[in-house]
Each structure stands twice: as C-alpha cells, then as structure tokens.
Amino acid sequence: MVLIKNKSAIEKMHIAGKLLAQILHEVKSHVVKGATTLQIDNFIENRMKDLGLKAECKGYAGYKYATCISLNDVIVHGVPSDKIVLKSGDFVKIDVVGSYKNYCVDMARFFFVGNVGPVVKKIAQVSQNALDKAIELVVEGNRLSDISFGIQKEVEKEGFNVIRKFAGHGIGKDMHEEPDIPNYGKAGCGPVLREGMTLAIEPMISERSYLVEVMEDGWTAKTADGGLAGHVEDTVLVTNNGPQILTRI
C-alpha cells in the first residue's frame, strides 16, 4: 500500500529536505583532492547533528556511517573510509537519508574532483536529465511506471544503460516504503499517483553493462564491467499542482 502523507508529515519532510539540501550544498567545498571519504562523511554527520537531523543510514542493517559515498564505477552504497583518498578526475556520488521528527527524506548528489573526463561529464548530465524528466512525470493521475519509463527513455537515448538491481522507493516515516520505483519499464502500469504520496526517485545508470557486482563488504555495488556509474536522487511530493521537490534549496 502506498501511504498518503498528511499536512503535518509533509511539513516535517519539507524541513528535513531543506536542511539536508543545505548540507549537500555546503559539502562541495570538502569534496577535493586529498580528502578522504570518511572525512566527508564525518562533516555531513556533524552538520546533520548541528541542524537537528537524524542520520537514518547509520545503524540501518548494521551500517556504520551517515552516508554512502560512491566513486567512479561504484553505483551506490560505497562505504566511507579513511583509505579512500580523492584524486583529480574522480566522479563522486554522495547519498544520504536524514529525518526530522521521525520523517525521512533521501537525496543524492554528484561532484567532480579537479578535472574530469568527457564521459564523466556526460554520464553525470544524463543522470541529472533523467531525474529531472522523471520529476516532470510526478503528476497526479499518472501511473507509477510512467516515471520508470521516462528515466529509461532519457538514459538509453544517450547510449547508457539503467541499473536494474536497485530502485527508487516511497519514503516517509520509514526510509524505504512502498512502492518500489524501478528505473526501467513500460508506461501506464502500476499505482495511480495521488496527492500526498512522497517518492524517492533515483536514476542509477551505467556507461556500458547494467550488471552489478557487490563487494565483499556486502554494501559497495560496482558495475560488473568497470564502466562508470551515475546516480542522483531527490524526494518528491505529489500535489494537485504538479511535483514538489523537497530536497532542493
């Protein structure tokens, strides 16, 4: 069942989204050559505490960190480490869930370290274009799979692939709620979008094959062929006036 949020829940998610977006804007100055992913995670976690947000990833299924930080061929769930030192050319994706008074939002942003190659720039832009296109489709009366179809079409027309192993999701009191939102599929299927639904939409795309390999840590998910991966995410509210993005400044 897809949960409909009341006015109180939506207001809490608005606050969480605004604060989390502010933090991921601030973190840009920390995503630099020589920084470790653990240092970046610590900065984000401390800022979340400062602003009254709870880091929902920390403790989830035994996970020890506030964020997932994924580099280059890592799609999602990269584990922060003091051994991962950023270098020029790195393509960095930061994914974080924060809650305010027990209501969650989920977002991911990408960052470039120094000078990056043309393929990095292109896959990043296509990831963003796919998210923006998907959000345009978050319209009351549309079907859930219209979002999935929109993402797949946007990605594949540029010669990239969508990851099939992972999906977006509903969000609210829980980090992961119904429904799952795959990044591929036929239009016109699934639940009808209704006012008050809140969705975490997250295109995850690959340079070549969409096959995935999960590392020995049980979290880090890479492209099986070593190709680049893109990921970006926003939490979006369905309203009778169109989509409302909760995780942008």
One Martini backbone bead per residue (centre of mass of N, CA, C, O) as a GRO file, in nm:
protein
  249
    1MET     BB    1   0.095   0.037   0.023
    2VAL     BB    2   0.043   0.372  -0.045
    3LEU     BB    3   0.123   0.644   0.132
    4ILE     BB    4  -0.048   0.915   0.276
    5LYS     BB    5   0.027   1.239   0.354
    6ASN     BB    6   0.003   1.470   0.581
    7LYS     BB    7   0.060   1.788   0.673
    8SER     BB    8   0.262   1.725   0.901
    9ALA     BB    9   0.450   1.535   0.747
   10ILE     BB   10   0.523   1.732   0.516
   11GLU     BB   11   0.656   1.948   0.690
   12LYS     BB   12   0.887   1.771   0.796
   13MET     BB   13   1.000   1.705   0.512
   14HIS     BB   14   1.064   1.990   0.432
   15ILE     BB   15   1.273   2.043   0.650
   16ALA     BB   16   1.463   1.811   0.590
   17GLY     BB   17   1.520   1.889   0.292
   18LYS     BB   18   1.640   2.170   0.332
   19LEU     BB   19   1.875   2.084   0.520
   20LEU     BB   20   2.006   1.867   0.341
   21ALA     BB   21   2.060   2.048   0.096
   22GLN     BB   22   2.248   2.239   0.243
   23ILE     BB   23   2.469   2.032   0.312
   24LEU     BB   24   2.526   1.943   0.007
   25HIS     BB   25   2.627   2.224  -0.058
   26GLU     BB   26   2.858   2.254   0.153
   27VAL     BB   27   3.035   1.992   0.073
   28LYS     BB   28   3.183   2.078  -0.185
   29SER     BB   29   3.446   2.200  -0.033
   30HIS     BB   30   3.527   1.882   0.059
   31VAL     BB   31   3.543   1.779  -0.247
   32VAL     BB   32   3.878   1.700  -0.259
   33LYS     BB   33   4.186   1.673  -0.301
   34GLY     BB   34   4.284   1.448  -0.026
   35ALA     BB   35   4.028   1.356   0.063
   36THR     BB   36   3.821   1.164   0.253
   37THR     BB   37   3.531   0.988   0.286
   38LEU     BB   38   3.526   1.008   0.595
   39GLN     BB   39   3.544   1.314   0.623
   40ILE     BB   40   3.280   1.370   0.474
   41ASP     BB   41   3.096   1.210   0.659
   42ASN     BB   42   3.158   1.369   0.917
   43PHE     BB   43   3.057   1.640   0.822
   44ILE     BB   44   2.764   1.557   0.768
   45GLU     BB   45   2.693   1.446   1.045
   46ASN     BB   46   2.752   1.706   1.207
   47ARG     BB   47   2.547   1.886   1.053
   48MET     BB   48   2.300   1.724   1.125
   49LYS     BB   49   2.319   1.768   1.426
   50ASP     BB   50   2.315   2.080   1.423
   51LEU     BB   51   2.015   2.073   1.257
   52GLY     BB   52   1.833   1.818   1.366
   53LEU     BB   53   1.930   1.553   1.228
   54LYS     BB   54   1.890   1.222   1.132
   55ALA     BB   55   2.094   0.944   1.057
   56GLU     BB   56   1.949   0.674   0.900
   57CYS     BB   57   2.187   0.491   0.801
   58LYS     BB   58   2.274   0.469   1.082
   59GLY     BB   59   2.217   0.124   1.165
   60TYR     BB   60   2.136   0.008   0.903
   61ALA     BB   61   2.194  -0.312   0.895
   62GLY     BB   62   2.483  -0.219   1.041
   63TYR     BB   63   2.549   0.050   0.952
   64LYS     BB   64   2.818   0.310   1.026
   65TYR     BB   65   2.699   0.548   0.845
   66ALA     BB   66   2.556   0.846   0.708
   67THR     BB   67   2.678   0.756   0.429
   68CYS     BB   68   2.715   0.728   0.075
   69ILE     BB   69   3.031   0.682  -0.115
   70SER     BB   70   3.070   0.700  -0.471
   71LEU     BB   71   3.314   0.588  -0.711
   72ASN     BB   72   3.276   0.581  -1.039
   73ASP     BB   73   3.201   0.240  -1.054
   74VAL     BB   74   3.024   0.316  -0.826
   75ILE     BB   75   2.690   0.330  -0.769
   76VAL     BB   76   2.636   0.223  -0.465
   77HIS     BB   77   2.718   0.194  -0.121
   78GLY     BB   78   2.959   0.344  -0.041
   79VAL     BB   79   3.216   0.319   0.197
   80PRO     BB   80   3.351   0.495   0.421
   81SER     BB   81   3.711   0.599   0.418
   82ASP     BB   82   4.055   0.654   0.506
   83LYS     BB   83   4.154   0.499   0.224
   84ILE     BB   84   3.982   0.705   0.056
   85VAL     BB   85   4.135   0.912  -0.181
   86LEU     BB   86   4.107   1.188  -0.346
   87LYS     BB   87   4.123   1.255  -0.701
   88SER     BB   88   4.180   1.364  -0.989
   89GLY     BB   89   3.876   1.268  -1.173
   90ASP     BB   90   3.667   1.216  -0.977
   91PHE     BB   91   3.347   1.049  -0.926
   92VAL     BB   92   3.104   1.172  -0.695
   93LYS     BB   93   2.863   1.003  -0.477
   94ILE     BB   94   2.608   1.130  -0.254
   95ASP     BB   95   2.422   0.952   0.000
   96VAL     BB   96   2.126   1.060   0.198
   97VAL     BB   97   1.952   1.022   0.516
   98GLY     BB   98   1.702   1.230   0.669
   99SER     BB   99   1.551   1.329   0.984
  100TYR     BB  100   1.238   1.491   1.109
  101LYS     BB  101   1.046   1.388   1.339
  102ASN     BB  102   1.046   1.088   1.182
  103TYR     BB  103   1.102   1.218   0.891
  104CYS     BB  104   1.202   1.139   0.564
  105VAL     BB  105   1.485   1.192   0.344
  106ASP     BB  106   1.623   1.152   0.003
  107MET     BB  107   1.962   1.198  -0.132
  108ALA     BB  108   2.163   1.281  -0.435
  109ARG     BB  109   2.501   1.374  -0.532
  110PHE     BB  110   2.736   1.518  -0.753
  111PHE     BB  111   3.105   1.520  -0.802
  112PHE     BB  112   3.403   1.695  -0.889
  113VAL     BB  113   3.753   1.624  -0.920
  114GLY     BB  114   3.867   1.844  -1.080
  115ASN     BB  115   3.957   1.694  -1.372
  116VAL     BB  116   3.730   1.563  -1.598
  117GLY     BB  117   3.598   1.366  -1.816
  118PRO     BB  118   3.363   1.343  -2.069
  119VAL     BB  119   3.209   1.095  -1.958
  120VAL     BB  120   3.149   1.205  -1.683
  121LYS     BB  121   2.988   1.451  -1.774
  122LYS     BB  122   2.772   1.293  -1.929
  123ILE     BB  123   2.663   1.095  -1.709
  124ALA     BB  124   2.582   1.317  -1.518
  125GLN     BB  125   2.381   1.468  -1.704
  126VAL     BB  126   2.196   1.225  -1.761
  127SER     BB  127   2.112   1.176  -1.473
  128GLN     BB  128   1.980   1.455  -1.435
  129ASN     BB  129   1.782   1.442  -1.672
  130ALA     BB  130   1.629   1.191  -1.570
  131LEU     BB  131   1.528   1.316  -1.310
  132ASP     BB  132   1.381   1.560  -1.428
  133LYS     BB  133   1.189   1.394  -1.603
  134ALA     BB  134   1.059   1.232  -1.376
  135ILE     BB  135   0.944   1.473  -1.217
  136GLU     BB  136   0.748   1.570  -1.442
  137LEU     BB  137   0.573   1.286  -1.392
  138VAL     BB  138   0.474   1.393  -1.105
  139VAL     BB  139   0.141   1.335  -1.158
  140GLU     BB  140  -0.167   1.345  -1.106
  141GLY     BB  141  -0.276   1.029  -1.262
  142ASN     BB  142  -0.039   0.897  -1.301
  143ARG     BB  143   0.183   0.641  -1.339
  144LEU     BB  144   0.448   0.496  -1.201
  145SER     BB  145   0.579   0.386  -1.478
  146ASP     BB  146   0.626   0.661  -1.609
  147ILE     BB  147   0.886   0.715  -1.461
  148SER     BB  148   1.051   0.471  -1.553
  149PHE     BB  149   1.027   0.525  -1.858
  150GLY     BB  150   1.153   0.809  -1.859
  151ILE     BB  151   1.432   0.725  -1.766
  152GLN     BB  152   1.506   0.513  -1.980
  153LYS     BB  153   1.477   0.693  -2.229
  154GLU     BB  154   1.687   0.911  -2.149
  155VAL     BB  155   1.932   0.715  -2.123
  156GLU     BB  156   1.928   0.540  -2.394
  157LYS     BB  157   1.952   0.782  -2.601
  158GLU     BB  158   2.270   0.818  -2.483
  159GLY     BB  159   2.396   0.506  -2.447
  160PHE     BB  160   2.290   0.408  -2.182
  161ASN     BB  161   2.222   0.241  -1.869
  162VAL     BB  162   2.009   0.081  -1.649
  163ILE     BB  163   1.970  -0.014  -1.337
  164ARG     BB  164   1.808  -0.320  -1.201
  165LYS     BB  165   1.879  -0.392  -0.893
  166PHE     BB  166   1.781  -0.100  -0.835
  167ALA     BB  167   1.560   0.139  -0.653
  168GLY     BB  168   1.329   0.327  -0.588
  169HIS     BB  169   1.100   0.496  -0.339
  170GLY     BB  170   0.931   0.522  -0.081
  171ILE     BB  171   0.864   0.785   0.176
  172GLY     BB  172   0.894   0.864   0.548
  173LYS     BB  173   0.901   0.714   0.832
  174ASP     BB  174   1.043   0.545   0.626
  175MET     BB  175   1.298   0.496   0.413
  176HIS     BB  176   1.130   0.235   0.311
  177GLU     BB  177   0.864   0.234   0.090
  178GLU     BB  178   0.599   0.216  -0.071
  179PRO     BB  179   0.710   0.201  -0.374
  180ASP     BB  180   0.874   0.076  -0.617
  181ILE     BB  181   1.124   0.246  -0.851
  182PRO     BB  182   1.210   0.182  -1.132
  183ASN     BB  183   1.439   0.256  -1.423
  184TYR     BB  184   1.221   0.070  -1.570
  185GLY     BB  185   0.962   0.042  -1.825
  186LYS     BB  186   0.633   0.059  -1.873
  187ALA     BB  187   0.385   0.244  -1.944
  188GLY     BB  188   0.077   0.247  -1.754
  189CYS     BB  189   0.163   0.131  -1.470
  190GLY     BB  190   0.039   0.091  -1.175
  191PRO     BB  191  -0.003   0.319  -0.965
  192VAL     BB  192  -0.172   0.594  -0.887
  193LEU     BB  193  -0.111   0.917  -0.855
  194ARG     BB  194  -0.127   1.093  -0.538
  195GLU     BB  195  -0.192   1.309  -0.320
  196GLY     BB  196   0.078   1.270  -0.073
  197MET     BB  197   0.294   1.143  -0.215
  198THR     BB  198   0.629   1.000  -0.149
  199LEU     BB  199   0.933   1.013  -0.354
  200ALA     BB  200   1.230   0.828  -0.432
  201ILE     BB  201   1.426   0.939  -0.696
  202GLU     BB  202   1.690   0.717  -0.869
  203PRO     BB  203   1.904   0.733  -1.095
  204MET     BB  204   2.084   0.445  -1.226
  205ILE     BB  205   2.385   0.439  -1.421
  206SER     BB  206   2.559   0.313  -1.716
  207GLU     BB  207   2.798   0.301  -1.955
  208ARG     BB  208   2.719  -0.004  -2.002
  209SER     BB  209   2.659  -0.235  -1.822
  210TYR     BB  210   2.400  -0.332  -1.576
  211LEU     BB  211   2.575  -0.500  -1.420
  212VAL     BB  212   2.639  -0.629  -1.084
  213GLU     BB  213   2.880  -0.586  -0.807
  214VAL     BB  214   2.933  -0.708  -0.485
  215MET     BB  215   3.120  -0.665  -0.232
  216GLU     BB  216   3.258  -0.800   0.059
  217ASP     BB  217   3.108  -0.580   0.249
  218GLY     BB  218   2.790  -0.588   0.128
  219TRP     BB  219   2.759  -0.291  -0.029
  220THR     BB  220   2.939  -0.236  -0.261
  221ALA     BB  221   2.831  -0.120  -0.589
  222LYS     BB  222   2.930  -0.232  -0.904
  223THR     BB  223   3.029  -0.252  -1.203
  224ALA     BB  224   3.114  -0.540  -1.366
  225ASP     BB  225   3.298  -0.377  -1.608
  226GLY     BB  226   3.405  -0.080  -1.491
  227GLY     BB  227   3.214   0.125  -1.547
  228LEU     BB  228   3.056   0.392  -1.522
  229ALA     BB  229   2.854   0.571  -1.267
  230GLY     BB  230   2.528   0.701  -1.202
  231HIS     BB  231   2.386   0.930  -0.937
  232VAL     BB  232   2.058   1.060  -0.846
  233GLU     BB  233   1.847   1.242  -0.591
  234ASP     BB  234   1.494   1.279  -0.495
  235THR     BB  235   1.235   1.419  -0.305
  236VAL     BB  236   0.880   1.377  -0.387
  237LEU     BB  237   0.574   1.553  -0.420
  238VAL     BB  238   0.239   1.503  -0.459
  239THR     BB  239   0.032   1.731  -0.634
  240ASN     BB  240  -0.228   1.935  -0.776
  241ASN     BB  241   0.041   2.121  -0.898
  242GLY     BB  242   0.249   1.911  -0.895
  243PRO     BB  243   0.567   1.884  -0.836
  244GLN     BB  244   0.759   1.857  -0.518
  245ILE     BB  245   1.071   1.944  -0.414
  246LEU     BB  246   1.234   1.867  -0.100
  247THR     BB  247   1.572   1.851  -0.199
  248ARG     BB  248   1.582   2.169  -0.255
  249ILE     BB  249   1.678   2.512  -0.248
   0.00000   0.00000   0.00000
